């Protein structure tokens, strides 16, 4: 009879409603529930620990300010707060004038067995995977990071980016194909260079 129990999203919605009414205990509970996903999301994209910690604190400060804007008909509490985190990370990166790391996506995927990219990561040097990822466009990198780094579902990514779920699926599939093609091209190039070196050495 587990269907009688409220879902985690229902529980978070209740905490938001109580926080709106000024219940400090409810906001502390909301903070505890959402801290880990927010901290993981931010730390994967911001290199310096001090910066990441500052951004996480700013996320929850913004959440407190914007509790009244949450509408459960438009999405879940987790996506509501992750959208704030994403915007703050983007602002941080722009201010720092460098590209956000994609949470060392290659390294993350190497530890995530069973994903579509798992075989690619296992079968290639991580360095090659990192280089291939860096060659992808920002849109492709973000979708891969959200899907396989953060473990978000297509519908959650759609909610976060303001897209349709089928559009997210298409972007993820296209990014996977592009990454695979780049890795295969690199492998062929490396093999050709190795054969060339072998012929050169044999002629000495």
N, C-alpha and C positions, 0 to 999 in steps of 0.2 A: 504493500500500500504506500510505496514511497511517493507516489504522485500527490499524496495529500500534504507532503511537506513543501514549504515554499522554496523556490529555486534560489540560487545564490544571487541572481540579478534582482529578484524580488526583495531579498534581504538588504541588498545595497540600496535599492530604491527607498526602502523604509528608513534606512539610516540617513539618506539625503533629506527626506521629508522631515525627519526629526531634527536634523542639523539646521534646516531652514527655520525651524521654530526656536532656535537658540539652544538646543540641547548639546552642550559641549561634550558630554560623554559619547553621544552618537557620532559626533565628528571625529573624536579620537578613535572610535571603532572603525569608522570609514577610512581613516588614515591607515590604520593597521591592516585593513583588508586590501587596500590598493597600493600600499607602499612597495611591495616586492615587484609587481608587474611594472610599475612606473620606474623604479630604480633600475631594473634590468633593461628596460627600453632605452632609458637615457644613457646609462653607462656603456652600452654597446655602440653608441653613436658619438660619444664625447670622450676624447682621449684622457684628459687629466681628471684624476679622481676628485680634486677640489671643485672643478667646474661642474662635474656631474652632480656632486652633492648639493651645490648651490642651485642648480637647475631643478633638482627634485624638490627642494624646499620651495622654490618659486612656483612649481606646478601646484603644490597643495595650497599655497597662499592664494593662487589664482582660483583654485577650486572653491575655496571658502568664499571668495568674492562673487563667484558666478553660480552659486548653488541655485539661485532663483531661475537660472536659464535652462536648467536641466528639464528635458521633456522625455519621459520614458517611451512615448509613442515614436520618437525619432531615433532611439537607439539605447544601448545599454550604458550603465554607469562606467564600466571599464573603458568603453570606447570614448565616452565623453571626456574622461580624464586623460586618456592617451592622446586624444586630439590636441589637448592643451600642451602635453609634453612634446608632441611633434612640432607644434608651432614654436615653442620656446627653443627647441633644438635648432630649428631652421634659423631663427633669429640669432642664436649664438654663433652658428657657423658663418652666417653672413657678416656678423660683427668681427669675427676672427679672420675672415677672408681666406678661408681654406675649406676644402671639401670635407664633409663629415665622413668618418670611417664607417663602413657598412658592417659594424660590429664584428670585424674580422670574420666576415661571413664564411669564408673558406674554412677557417678553424672551427667555427660553430658547427658547420655541416659535417665536418669530419667526425664529430662526436654524436651526430644525430642519425643513427641507423634507421633504415627503412624509408627515407625520403627519396623523391625522384632524383635528387642530386647526390645521394649517398654513394651510388656506384661510380659517378664521375669523380668524386673526391677520393674515393678509395683507389681508383685506377690511375690517378694522376698525382704528380707532385703538388703539394699544397701551394708551392710558389707559383707554379703554372696556373693553378686555379685562381689565385689572388690576382695575377696579372690579367687573366682573361676577364675576371669580374670588373677590374678597373677600366677595361676597355668598353664595357657596356654603358649604355646611356643611363642618366640619373633615374629615369622612370623605371627601367628594368631592374636596376640595383635595388631601388626602394621596394618594389613588389617582392623580389626574392628575399630581401631582408625581413620584411613583414611576415611573409608566408613561412619561410624555413628558419629564419633566425629567431623571430618572436613567436612563431607557432600560431599565428592568427588564421582563422578560417577565411575563405573567400568573402563571405558575407560581412565579416568583421572588417576586413580590409576595405571593402566597398564602403562601409559606413564611415570608416576613418578618412578615406580619400574623397568621399562624395561621388562615388562611381556606382554603376550597376554591378552586381555580382558576376554576371556573365562577362562584363568588360574586364574585370579583375582576372578571371580565369584565362581569358585570351591573352592578357598581358603576361601572366605567369608562364603560360605555355610558350609564348613567343620568346620570352627571356631565356627559358630553359633550352629551347632550340638554338638560339643564338649562342649561348654559352657553350653548348655541346659542339657546335660547328667551329667555334674559335679554338676549343681544346683539340679537336681533330686536326684542324689546320696546323696548329702548333706541333702536334705529334708528327705529322707528315713532314713539316719543315725540319724538325730535329732529326728525323730518320734520314732525310736527304743529306743533311750536313754530315751526319755520321758516316754515310756511305761515301761521301766525297772525301772525307778525311781518310777513310780506309784505303781508297784508291790512291790518294796522294802518298800515304805512307808506304804502300806496296811498291810504288815506283822509286822509292829512295834506295 
